[in-house]
Amino acid sequence: MPERGEHSAREAAAGFAGLPGAVAVSHLAVYDWEAADGLRGGTPHLHLTCSEGYVVTAGRGAVQTLTETGGFATTPLEPGGLVWFTPGTVHRLVNDDGLRLVVLMQNNGLPEAGDAVLTLPPPYLADPETYARAVRIPEGTEAEQAAAARRRRDLAVEGFAVLRAAGERGDPGPL
């Protein structure tokens, strides 16, 4: 018999009735590395087929989003906050102070199989090989891989800035 405040496995499973299958749940400590534009955080990207949601568990920050219909938006993130978006939404996490999230991701495994597309500048999107070379994190020490991830992130921030500027001009074409 569970102690007060605990739940049996059966009770816990019943609490998730109706949760869609193939949903990944993970904990994320958002990067605190400073990007080329002075903000700290992750790599701007989008998912072609997956919805994604965040429950903020600690810290403060924001998620920047860019859509063809809604343009650019910044949504503040603080403990207890919940935000989600649909496929095709370009998004970038910004870490102001120790931002930690529980991430709900549709179609578990798809991001690793090519669903996540980084917002690289147009020349890097010319063909699959050029894109693959730009986003690849090579074998190496942890420090070398971290440096490669930062370079990749900064390249995606550069492309994100191009998309954002086009949206602000009222030109959704680049999206």
Summary of the structure (lengths in Angstrom):
residues: 175
radius of gyration: 18.0
end to end distance: 54.8
largest distance: 62.2
contacts: 475
relative contact order: 0.20
helix: 27%
strand: 33%
